[in-house]
């Protein structure tokens, strides 16, 4: 469970630990289509879905590198 004592702590967490699709593509050195496929197959689970983007925990993306 995450607990933040201030808005600043929350902002820091979000900027360091949450990434979008474009950042995931860079980290994994793959295409957006590959990210889409990983999501469809349940190998990668976004934490929020927007019409043209998704948000992921950075740790989940880094785990895919292993």
Secondary structure, 3 states (H helix, E strand, C coil): CCCCCCHHHHHHHHHHHEEEHHHHHHHHCCCHHHHHHHHHCCCCCCCEECCCCEEEEHHHHHHHCC
